[in-house]
Amino acid sequence: MKRDDVKKQYEDLLSDYLLNRREDLLYAAQQLSKWMIEQRISPEEIVSLHAAVIKKMVPDVPQAIVDSFDMLIEIMMGYGIAYREHESLVHRQQELEYEIEVAVGMQQTLLPETLPTFPGIDIGVISVPANKMSGDYYNVVDHGRGKMGVALSDIIGKGIPAALCMSMIKYAMDGLQEGSLRPSEILRRLNSVVERNVDPSMFITMVYGIYNTRTHRFFYATAGHEPGLVFRAKERKFENLPTRGLVLGVSPDATYTDYAVDLSPGDAIILFSDGVTECRVNGDFLGRENLRQVLISCMDLPAQKAVEAVYQQIYRMAGYELNDDQTLMIIRRK
């Protein structure tokens, strides 16, 4: 229905109602109001149209009533401005939601759809964003010659800027992930990229490792990331992975240290973002000790089922609320 048609219909509807006072005409007016909103007819236009119909149908309408319509039109102009501002905000909100959905879709393409398989290794990973956009990134890459690259990072930032930063990290790593490079060298080169290209208010923590599936030795380096754990199956105990290194992007001269840990059958490496240990349980952080207690109850499960079970327990303990993105990875030697 066109704008002029809507106005004409209102004029006919009002005239009919003043003559007949039928209830169905009031219902018709409710329906017509929806068309008026779609055609963006302002409140002052409706009042002006209403006044014109009244003057036409009631020629001897008191002057005071006529004058009152003038005041009402002036008042409605303020409502009209507010209405148009609201419409503009709604339109902008719709645009932002569309942009966020596009960014979410883009972000999903940065994460591996499936993990590669390796003989003698069981891998599981779960990554859950606190909101639509996630600041966590992970990847598992087959370097060949029995070497597996493992990356997990946490971008200190939210929303679309974090997603863009994640894409930069992903594509920078695509050019650096070579089995011949030490983990510390990978982080050093990534730090150079981040320091030159990321806003000073954003930082990135990361752990990068290379697992040798032939010797079952895990070489790794960290950049300010939450220390991981080693599960010793024989003793059924956890050990902290030693860590050292500045977060990426702080200093162009940052250097990183390589560490190594050997795994016996049944042992596992557990890597996670700080959203896991810093989730709120009864007002306090979950912490590493409570995480160990949750982990120990799930370590006999296959790696993928284990990370899912751990997440569900933590999610339940946190009252089904996430304050930060959570990513958890288990690499177990069979």
C-alpha positions as CSV (number, residue, x, y, z in Angstrom):
1,M,0.0,0.0,0.0
2,K,1.4,3.4,-1.0
3,R,1.8,6.3,1.3
4,D,-1.1,8.4,-0.3
5,D,-3.3,5.3,-0.3
6,V,-2.7,4.9,3.4
7,K,-3.7,8.5,4.1
8,K,-6.8,8.2,1.9
9,Q,-7.8,5.0,3.7
10,Y,-7.4,6.7,7.1
11,E,-9.6,9.6,6.0
12,D,-12.3,7.2,4.8
13,L,-12.0,5.1,8.0
14,L,-12.3,8.1,10.3
15,S,-15.2,9.5,8.4
16,D,-17.0,6.2,8.5
17,Y,-16.4,5.8,12.2
18,L,-17.7,9.3,13.1
19,L,-20.9,8.4,11.2
20,N,-21.4,4.8,12.4
21,R,-19.3,4.2,15.6
22,R,-18.8,0.5,14.7
23,E,-16.3,-1.6,16.7
24,D,-14.9,-3.3,13.6
25,L,-13.7,0.1,12.4
26,L,-11.6,0.5,15.5
27,Y,-10.0,-2.9,14.7
28,A,-9.4,-1.8,11.2
29,A,-7.7,1.4,12.5
30,Q,-5.3,-0.9,14.5
31,Q,-4.4,-2.8,11.3
32,L,-4.0,0.5,9.4
33,S,-1.5,1.8,12.0
34,K,0.9,-1.1,11.0
35,W,0.8,0.2,7.4
36,M,1.4,3.7,8.6
37,I,4.5,2.6,10.5
38,E,5.8,0.7,7.4
39,Q,5.3,3.8,5.3
40,R,7.1,5.9,8.0
41,I,4.2,8.3,8.4
42,S,5.2,10.5,11.3
43,P,2.9,11.2,14.4
44,E,2.5,14.8,13.4
45,E,1.3,13.8,9.9
46,I,-1.3,11.6,11.4
47,V,-2.6,14.4,13.8
48,S,-2.6,16.9,10.9
49,L,-4.6,14.4,8.7
50,H,-7.0,13.8,11.6
51,A,-7.5,17.5,12.1
52,A,-8.2,18.0,8.4
53,V,-10.9,15.3,8.4
54,I,-12.6,16.7,11.5
55,K,-12.7,20.2,9.9
56,K,-14.1,18.8,6.7
57,M,-16.8,16.7,8.5
58,V,-17.7,19.2,11.2
59,P,-17.6,22.7,9.6
60,D,-18.8,24.4,12.8
61,V,-16.2,22.7,15.1
62,P,-15.3,25.2,17.9
63,Q,-12.3,27.3,17.2
64,A,-10.8,26.1,20.5
65,I,-10.8,22.5,19.2
66,V,-9.1,23.6,16.0
67,D,-6.5,25.5,17.9
68,S,-5.9,22.5,20.2
69,F,-4.9,20.4,17.1
70,D,-2.2,23.0,16.3
71,M,-0.7,22.5,19.7
72,L,-1.0,18.7,19.5
73,I,0.8,18.8,16.1
74,E,3.7,20.7,17.6
75,I,3.9,18.3,20.5
76,M,3.8,15.3,18.1
77,M,6.7,16.7,16.2
78,G,9.0,15.9,19.1
79,Y,7.6,12.3,19.2
80,G,8.1,12.1,15.4
81,I,11.8,13.1,15.8
82,A,12.2,10.5,18.5
83,Y,10.5,7.9,16.3
84,R,12.8,8.6,13.4
85,E,15.8,8.4,15.6
86,H,14.5,5.1,16.9
87,E,14.0,3.8,13.4
88,S,17.6,4.8,12.5
89,L,18.9,3.0,15.6
90,V,16.9,-0.1,14.8
91,H,18.2,0.0,11.2
92,R,21.8,0.4,12.4
93,Q,21.3,-2.4,14.9
94,Q,20.2,-4.7,12.2
95,E,23.2,-3.8,10.1
96,L,25.5,-4.5,13.1
97,E,23.9,-7.9,13.7
98,Y,24.4,-8.8,10.1
99,E,28.0,-7.7,10.2
100,I,28.5,-9.8,13.4
101,E,26.9,-12.8,11.8
102,V,29.3,-12.4,8.8
103,A,32.2,-12.1,11.2
104,V,31.1,-15.2,13.2
105,G,30.9,-17.1,9.9
106,M,34.3,-15.9,9.0
107,Q,35.7,-16.8,12.4
108,Q,34.4,-20.3,12.1
109,T,36.4,-20.8,8.9
110,L,39.6,-20.0,10.8
111,L,39.1,-23.0,13.1
112,P,39.7,-26.5,11.9
113,E,36.5,-28.4,11.0
114,T,38.1,-31.7,11.9
115,L,41.4,-32.6,13.6
116,P,44.0,-34.7,11.8
117,T,44.6,-38.2,13.1
118,F,48.0,-39.5,14.2
119,P,49.0,-43.1,15.1
120,G,49.4,-43.6,18.8
121,I,47.8,-40.3,19.7
122,D,44.2,-39.4,20.9
123,I,43.3,-35.7,20.5
124,G,40.2,-33.9,21.8
125,V,39.3,-30.2,21.8
126,I,36.4,-28.0,22.7
127,S,36.1,-24.3,22.2
128,V,33.0,-22.4,23.4
129,P,32.7,-18.6,23.1
130,A,31.1,-16.6,25.9
131,N,29.3,-14.5,23.3
132,K,28.9,-14.8,19.6
133,M,32.5,-13.9,18.9
134,S,35.4,-15.8,20.4
135,G,38.8,-14.5,21.3
136,D,40.3,-18.1,21.5
137,Y,42.1,-19.7,18.6
138,Y,43.4,-23.2,18.3
139,N,44.8,-25.4,15.5
140,V,46.4,-28.8,15.0
141,V,48.6,-29.3,12.0
142,D,50.3,-32.3,10.4
143,H,53.9,-31.3,9.6
144,G,54.7,-34.8,8.2
145,R,57.7,-36.9,9.3
146,G,55.8,-37.8,12.5
147,K,55.5,-34.2,13.7
148,M,52.3,-32.5,14.8
149,G,52.0,-28.8,15.4
150,V,49.7,-27.6,18.2
151,A,48.6,-24.0,18.8
152,L,46.3,-22.4,21.3
153,S,46.0,-18.7,21.9
154,D,43.8,-16.2,23.7
155,I,43.3,-12.8,22.3
156,I,42.8,-10.2,25.0
157,G,39.9,-8.4,23.5
158,K,36.3,-9.0,22.3
159,G,34.0,-8.9,19.4
160,I,35.0,-8.1,15.8
161,P,38.5,-6.7,16.6
162,A,39.3,-10.0,18.3
163,A,38.0,-11.9,15.3
164,L,40.1,-9.8,12.9
165,C,43.2,-10.3,15.1
166,M,42.5,-14.1,15.1
167,S,42.5,-14.1,11.3
168,M,45.8,-12.3,11.3
169,I,47.3,-14.9,13.7
170,K,45.9,-17.8,11.6
171,Y,47.3,-16.6,8.3
172,A,50.6,-15.6,9.9
173,M,50.9,-19.1,11.3
174,D,50.1,-20.6,8.0
175,G,53.3,-19.2,6.7
176,L,55.4,-20.1,9.7
177,Q,54.2,-23.6,10.6
178,E,57.1,-25.7,9.5
179,G,58.3,-28.8,11.4
180,S,61.9,-27.6,11.2
181,L,61.2,-24.4,13.2
182,R,61.5,-24.5,17.0
183,P,58.4,-23.4,18.9
184,S,60.3,-20.5,20.4
185,E,61.2,-19.3,16.9
186,I,57.5,-19.6,15.8
187,L,56.5,-17.4,18.7
188,R,59.4,-14.9,18.1
189,R,58.2,-14.4,14.5
190,L,54.6,-14.2,15.4
191,N,55.5,-11.6,18.1
192,S,57.1,-9.5,15.4
193,V,53.9,-9.6,13.2
194,V,51.6,-8.8,16.2
195,E,53.8,-6.0,17.5
196,R,53.7,-4.2,14.1
197,N,50.1,-4.8,13.2
198,V,47.9,-5.0,16.4
199,D,46.6,-2.0,18.4
200,P,48.7,-1.5,21.6
201,S,45.5,-2.1,23.7
202,M,45.3,-5.7,22.4
203,F,47.5,-8.6,23.4
204,I,47.7,-12.2,22.5
205,T,48.8,-15.1,24.8
206,M,49.8,-18.3,23.1
207,V,51.3,-21.8,23.6
208,Y,52.8,-23.4,20.5
209,G,54.2,-26.9,20.5
210,I,55.4,-29.7,18.3
211,Y,54.6,-33.2,19.3
212,N,56.9,-36.0,17.9
213,T,54.6,-39.0,17.4
214,R,57.6,-41.3,17.0
215,T,59.4,-40.4,20.3
216,H,56.3,-39.0,22.1
217,R,58.2,-35.9,23.1
218,F,56.4,-32.6,23.2
219,F,58.5,-29.5,22.5
220,Y,56.7,-26.2,23.3
221,A,57.1,-22.5,24.1
222,T,54.7,-20.1,25.6
223,A,53.9,-16.4,25.3
224,G,52.2,-15.4,28.6
225,H,49.7,-18.2,28.2
226,E,48.0,-20.1,31.1
227,P,50.4,-23.0,32.0
228,G,49.2,-26.3,30.8
229,L,49.2,-29.6,32.6
230,V,50.8,-33.1,32.2
231,F,48.7,-36.0,33.3
232,R,50.8,-39.0,34.5
233,A,48.6,-42.0,34.0
234,K,50.7,-44.4,36.2
235,E,50.6,-42.1,39.3
236,R,47.2,-40.5,38.3
237,K,48.7,-37.1,39.1
238,F,49.1,-33.8,37.3
239,E,52.2,-31.8,36.8
240,N,52.4,-28.1,35.7
241,L,54.1,-27.4,32.4
242,P,56.9,-24.9,32.9
243,T,56.3,-21.7,31.1
244,R,58.1,-18.4,30.4
245,G,57.6,-15.6,27.9
246,L,56.0,-12.3,27.3
247,V,52.6,-12.0,25.7
248,L,52.7,-11.4,21.9
249,G,52.8,-7.7,20.9
250,V,54.4,-6.2,24.0
251,S,58.0,-5.9,22.9
252,P,59.6,-6.3,19.5
253,D,62.7,-7.8,21.1
254,A,60.9,-10.5,23.1
255,T,62.5,-13.9,23.1
256,Y,61.0,-17.3,24.1
257,T,62.3,-20.5,25.7
258,D,61.8,-24.0,24.4
259,Y,60.7,-26.7,26.8
260,A,60.3,-30.5,26.4
261,V,58.3,-33.2,28.1
262,D,58.2,-36.9,27.4
263,L,55.0,-38.9,27.6
264,S,54.6,-42.5,28.6
265,P,51.6,-44.6,27.5
266,G,48.4,-43.1,28.9
267,D,50.0,-39.8,29.7
268,A,48.4,-36.6,28.4
269,I,49.1,-33.0,27.7
270,I,46.2,-30.6,28.7
271,L,46.2,-27.1,27.3
272,F,43.5,-24.5,28.0
273,S,42.7,-20.8,27.9
274,D,42.4,-18.8,31.1
275,G,38.6,-18.7,30.6
276,V,38.6,-22.2,32.0
277,T,40.4,-21.5,35.3
278,E,38.9,-18.0,35.7
279,C,35.2,-18.9,35.3
280,R,33.2,-18.0,38.3
281,V,32.0,-20.7,40.7
282,N,30.1,-19.4,43.8
283,G,31.7,-16.0,43.3
284,D,35.3,-17.2,43.1
285,F,37.6,-18.4,40.3
286,L,37.5,-22.1,39.5
287,G,41.3,-22.2,39.8
288,R,43.8,-24.8,38.8
289,E,43.2,-27.1,41.8
290,N,39.5,-27.4,41.1
291,L,40.2,-27.9,37.4
292,R,42.4,-30.9,38.3
293,Q,39.6,-32.4,40.3
294,V,37.3,-32.1,37.4
295,L,39.9,-33.4,35.0
296,I,40.8,-36.5,37.0
297,S,37.2,-37.7,36.9
298,C,37.2,-37.6,33.1
299,M,40.7,-38.8,32.2
300,D,39.7,-42.4,31.5
301,L,37.4,-41.3,28.7
302,P,38.5,-40.9,25.1
303,A,40.0,-37.4,24.6
304,Q,37.1,-35.8,22.8
305,K,34.5,-37.2,25.3
306,A,36.8,-36.1,28.1
307,V,37.0,-32.4,27.0
308,E,33.3,-32.3,26.5
309,A,32.6,-33.9,29.9
310,V,35.0,-31.4,31.6
311,Y,33.3,-28.5,29.9
312,Q,29.9,-29.7,30.9
313,Q,30.9,-30.1,34.6
314,I,32.5,-26.6,34.7
315,Y,29.6,-25.1,32.9
316,R,27.2,-26.6,35.5
317,M,29.4,-25.5,38.4
318,A,29.4,-21.9,37.0
319,G,25.6,-21.8,37.0
320,Y,25.4,-22.2,33.3
321,E,27.0,-18.8,32.7
322,L,30.2,-18.1,30.8
323,N,32.2,-14.9,31.5
324,D,34.9,-15.7,29.1
325,D,35.7,-17.9,26.1
326,Q,36.7,-21.5,27.1
327,T,39.0,-23.7,25.1
328,L,40.3,-27.0,26.3
329,M,42.6,-29.5,24.5
330,I,43.8,-32.9,25.5
331,I,46.6,-34.8,23.7
332,R,47.0,-38.3,25.0
333,R,49.5,-40.9,24.2
334,K,47.7,-44.2,23.7
